[in-house]
Amino acid sequence: MRQIVLDTETTGLNPDQGHRIIEIGCVELVNRRATGKTYHVYLNPEREIDEGAIAVHGLSSEFLSDKPRFNAVVDEFLDFIDEAQLLIHNAPFDIGFLDMELRRLKKPYAFMQARCDVVDTLVLARKQHPGQRNSLDALCKRYFIDNSGRTLHGALLDSQLLGEMYLAMTGGQRKLLLNEDADGSNGQANASRRPVSRDGLVFAVQAANSEELGAHEQKLDQIEQSCGGPSVWRSLEDNA
Protein backbone atom coordinates (compact mmCIF):
# COMPACT_ATOMS: atom_id res chain seq x y z
CA MET A 1 0.00 0.00 0.00
CA ARG A 2 1.30 3.46 -0.91
CA GLN A 3 0.33 6.24 1.49
CA ILE A 4 1.23 9.91 1.47
CA VAL A 5 1.21 11.88 4.72
CA LEU A 6 0.30 15.44 3.73
CA ASP A 7 0.16 18.83 5.40
CA THR A 8 -0.17 22.42 4.21
CA GLU A 9 0.37 25.88 5.63
CA THR A 10 -1.79 28.77 4.44
CA THR A 11 -2.23 32.54 4.51
CA GLY A 12 -5.38 32.23 6.62
CA LEU A 13 -8.24 29.96 7.55
CA ASN A 14 -10.77 30.21 4.72
CA PRO A 15 -10.06 29.54 1.02
CA ASP A 16 -13.46 31.01 0.13
CA GLN A 17 -12.11 34.36 1.34
CA GLY A 18 -9.18 34.20 -1.04
CA HIS A 19 -6.64 32.62 1.29
CA ARG A 20 -3.94 30.54 -0.38
CA ILE A 21 -1.53 27.68 0.27
CA ILE A 22 2.04 28.77 1.02
CA GLU A 23 3.67 25.44 1.91
CA ILE A 24 3.07 21.77 1.06
CA GLY A 25 4.86 18.89 2.75
CA CYS A 26 4.46 15.18 1.97
CA VAL A 27 6.09 11.98 3.22
CA GLU A 28 5.74 8.68 1.34
CA LEU A 29 4.98 5.39 3.11
CA VAL A 30 4.90 2.03 1.38
CA ASN A 31 3.61 -0.91 3.39
CA ARG A 32 3.80 1.24 6.55
CA ARG A 33 7.44 2.17 6.02
CA ALA A 34 8.95 5.50 5.04
CA THR A 35 10.67 5.19 1.68
CA GLY A 36 12.75 8.32 2.19
CA LYS A 37 10.83 10.09 -0.59
CA THR A 38 9.32 13.43 0.31
CA TYR A 39 7.76 16.36 -1.49
CA HIS A 40 8.23 19.85 -0.08
CA VAL A 41 7.67 23.27 -1.56
CA TYR A 42 7.10 26.87 -0.44
CA LEU A 43 4.69 28.90 -2.57
CA ASN A 44 4.18 32.57 -3.37
CA PRO A 45 0.50 33.22 -2.52
CA GLU A 46 0.34 36.56 -4.35
CA ARG A 47 -1.46 38.10 -1.37
CA GLU A 48 -0.84 39.20 2.21
CA ILE A 49 -0.66 36.70 5.05
CA ASP A 50 -2.84 37.10 8.14
CA GLU A 51 -0.90 38.03 11.27
CA GLY A 52 -2.51 35.12 13.11
CA ALA A 53 -1.26 32.71 10.46
CA ILE A 54 2.29 34.11 10.64
CA ALA A 55 2.24 33.50 14.39
CA VAL A 56 1.48 29.83 13.69
CA HIS A 57 3.98 29.04 10.91
CA GLY A 58 6.38 32.00 10.84
CA LEU A 59 6.30 32.36 7.05
CA SER A 60 6.39 35.97 5.83
CA SER A 61 5.48 37.56 2.51
CA GLU A 62 9.10 38.66 2.12
CA PHE A 63 10.37 35.07 2.49
CA LEU A 64 7.81 33.77 -0.02
CA SER A 65 8.20 36.55 -2.59
CA ASP A 66 10.67 34.63 -4.79
CA LYS A 67 9.03 31.22 -4.40
CA PRO A 68 7.10 29.52 -7.24
CA ARG A 69 3.36 29.91 -7.69
CA PHE A 70 1.06 26.92 -7.36
CA ASN A 71 0.50 26.68 -11.12
CA ALA A 72 4.24 26.12 -11.60
CA VAL A 73 4.39 23.07 -9.32
CA VAL A 74 0.92 21.55 -9.67
CA ASP A 75 1.91 18.79 -12.09
CA GLU A 76 4.89 17.55 -10.06
CA PHE A 77 2.80 17.69 -6.88
CA LEU A 78 -0.05 15.70 -8.39
CA ASP A 79 2.39 13.17 -9.86
CA PHE A 80 3.75 12.59 -6.35
CA ILE A 81 0.37 11.99 -4.68
CA ASP A 82 -1.82 10.52 -7.43
CA GLU A 83 -3.53 7.21 -6.62
CA ALA A 84 -2.01 7.08 -3.12
CA GLN A 85 -3.98 7.05 0.10
CA LEU A 86 -3.63 10.48 1.72
CA LEU A 87 -3.22 10.74 5.50
CA ILE A 88 -4.19 14.23 6.65
CA HIS A 89 -4.94 15.62 10.13
CA ASN A 90 -8.19 17.57 9.83
CA ALA A 91 -8.45 16.64 6.16
CA PRO A 92 -11.35 18.98 5.18
CA PHE A 93 -9.09 21.98 5.84
CA ASP A 94 -6.21 20.90 3.57
CA ILE A 95 -8.47 19.34 0.92
CA GLY A 96 -10.56 22.50 0.77
CA PHE A 97 -7.48 24.61 0.12
CA LEU A 98 -6.02 22.21 -2.45
CA ASP A 99 -9.31 21.98 -4.35
CA MET A 100 -9.57 25.77 -4.39
CA GLU A 101 -6.04 26.03 -5.82
CA LEU A 102 -6.99 23.54 -8.54
CA ARG A 103 -10.13 25.56 -9.35
CA ARG A 104 -8.01 28.65 -9.99
CA LEU A 105 -6.09 26.99 -12.82
CA LYS A 106 -7.07 27.36 -16.46
CA LYS A 107 -6.53 23.67 -17.16
CA PRO A 108 -9.28 21.49 -15.63
CA TYR A 109 -7.89 19.21 -12.92
CA ALA A 110 -9.74 16.50 -11.03
CA PHE A 111 -10.24 17.41 -7.38
CA MET A 112 -8.37 15.68 -4.60
CA GLN A 113 -10.89 13.07 -3.52
CA ALA A 114 -11.34 11.99 -7.14
CA ARG A 115 -7.59 11.35 -7.29
CA CYS A 116 -6.90 9.78 -3.90
CA ASP A 117 -8.50 7.97 -1.01
CA VAL A 118 -8.37 10.42 1.91
CA VAL A 119 -8.03 9.33 5.54
CA ASP A 120 -8.62 11.97 8.21
CA THR A 121 -6.31 11.07 11.09
CA LEU A 122 -8.16 13.52 13.36
CA VAL A 123 -11.33 11.45 12.94
CA LEU A 124 -9.34 8.29 13.72
CA ALA A 125 -7.82 9.90 16.81
CA ARG A 126 -11.22 11.03 18.11
CA LYS A 127 -12.51 7.47 17.78
CA GLN A 128 -9.46 6.11 19.62
CA HIS A 129 -9.44 8.81 22.30
CA PRO A 130 -12.97 10.24 22.72
CA GLY A 131 -13.24 13.30 24.91
CA GLN A 132 -9.49 13.97 24.86
CA ARG A 133 -7.36 16.55 23.11
CA ASN A 134 -6.33 15.20 19.70
CA SER A 135 -4.15 17.94 18.27
CA LEU A 136 -0.88 16.80 16.73
CA ASP A 137 1.06 18.01 19.77
CA ALA A 138 -1.28 16.20 22.18
CA LEU A 139 -1.03 12.98 20.17
CA CYS A 140 2.76 13.17 19.99
CA LYS A 141 2.82 13.40 23.80
CA ARG A 142 0.36 10.52 24.13
CA TYR A 143 2.42 8.25 21.88
CA PHE A 144 5.84 9.39 23.16
CA ILE A 145 6.88 10.96 19.85
CA ASP A 146 9.58 13.63 20.13
CA ASN A 147 8.15 16.89 18.80
CA SER A 148 10.60 19.16 20.63
CA GLY A 149 11.70 20.67 17.31
CA ARG A 150 8.18 21.85 16.53
CA THR A 151 8.39 25.42 17.79
CA LEU A 152 6.31 26.53 14.78
CA HIS A 153 4.09 24.62 12.38
CA GLY A 154 5.87 23.42 9.24
CA ALA A 155 4.30 21.28 6.54
CA LEU A 156 7.14 18.78 6.11
CA LEU A 157 7.97 18.43 9.81
CA ASP A 158 4.28 18.07 10.66
CA SER A 159 3.91 15.37 8.00
CA GLN A 160 6.83 13.45 9.48
CA LEU A 161 5.37 13.70 13.00
CA LEU A 162 1.91 12.79 11.75
CA GLY A 163 3.31 9.72 10.00
CA GLU A 164 4.89 8.50 13.24
CA MET A 165 1.72 9.23 15.17
CA TYR A 166 -0.46 7.39 12.64
CA LEU A 167 1.73 4.28 12.73
CA ALA A 168 1.75 4.27 16.53
CA MET A 169 -2.00 4.83 16.76
CA THR A 170 -2.95 2.19 14.21
CA GLY A 171 -0.48 -0.57 15.01
CA GLY A 172 1.85 0.18 17.89
CA GLN A 173 4.68 1.05 15.48
CA ARG A 174 6.69 3.96 16.87
CA LYS A 175 9.05 4.98 14.05
CA LEU A 176 8.94 5.70 10.32
CA LEU A 177 11.16 2.69 9.53
CA LEU A 178 13.12 3.20 6.34
CA ASN A 179 13.36 0.36 3.80
CA GLU A 180 17.11 -0.06 4.22
CA ASP A 181 17.22 -3.49 2.59
CA ALA A 182 15.22 -4.79 -0.32
CA ASP A 183 14.25 -7.87 1.69
CA GLY A 184 13.21 -5.73 4.65
CA SER A 185 15.88 -7.25 6.88
CA ASN A 186 16.83 -4.04 8.68
CA GLY A 187 16.49 -5.62 12.10
CA GLN A 188 13.29 -3.69 12.84
CA ALA A 189 10.77 -5.21 10.47
CA ASN A 190 9.24 -7.33 13.22
CA ALA A 191 9.77 -4.86 16.06
CA SER A 192 6.22 -5.36 17.34
CA ARG A 193 6.84 -9.13 17.72
CA ARG A 194 10.46 -9.99 18.42
CA PRO A 195 12.09 -13.14 19.81
CA VAL A 196 13.87 -12.95 23.16
CA SER A 197 16.25 -15.72 24.21
CA ARG A 198 16.91 -16.74 27.81
CA ASP A 199 18.56 -19.91 29.16
CA GLY A 200 18.32 -21.52 25.74
CA LEU A 201 14.59 -20.87 25.44
CA VAL A 202 13.08 -18.47 22.90
CA PHE A 203 10.06 -16.39 23.83
CA ALA A 204 7.96 -14.18 21.56
CA VAL A 205 7.35 -10.72 23.00
CA GLN A 206 4.19 -9.11 21.64
CA ALA A 207 4.04 -5.32 21.79
CA ALA A 208 0.85 -3.64 22.98
CA ASN A 209 -1.66 -2.87 20.24
CA SER A 210 -3.18 0.56 19.61
CA GLU A 211 -6.23 -0.14 21.79
CA GLU A 212 -4.03 -1.21 24.70
CA LEU A 213 -1.75 1.81 24.23
CA GLY A 214 -4.80 4.08 24.24
CA ALA A 215 -6.11 2.49 27.46
CA HIS A 216 -2.65 2.89 29.00
CA GLU A 217 -2.58 6.59 28.07
CA GLN A 218 -6.07 7.15 29.48
CA LYS A 219 -5.01 5.57 32.78
CA LEU A 220 -1.93 7.79 32.98
CA ASP A 221 -4.08 10.85 32.26
CA GLN A 222 -6.37 9.87 35.16
CA ILE A 223 -3.38 9.40 37.47
CA GLU A 224 -1.95 12.81 36.54
CA GLN A 225 -5.30 14.53 37.04
CA SER A 226 -5.73 12.97 40.49
CA CYS A 227 -2.19 13.76 41.70
CA GLY A 228 -1.87 17.15 40.00
CA GLY A 229 1.42 16.40 38.29
CA PRO A 230 3.26 14.13 35.85
CA SER A 231 3.21 10.41 36.56
CA VAL A 232 6.42 8.54 37.40
CA TRP A 233 5.81 6.28 34.38
CA ARG A 234 5.86 9.19 31.92
CA SER A 235 8.92 10.66 33.63
CA LEU A 236 10.74 7.36 33.11
CA GLU A 237 9.61 7.24 29.45
CA ASP A 238 10.78 10.81 28.84
CA ASN A 239 14.24 9.99 30.23
CA ALA A 240 14.57 6.67 28.41
Order of alpha helices (4+ residues) and beta strands (2+ residues): beta-beta-beta-alpha-alpha-alpha-beta-alpha-alpha-beta-alpha-alpha-alpha-beta-beta-alpha-alpha
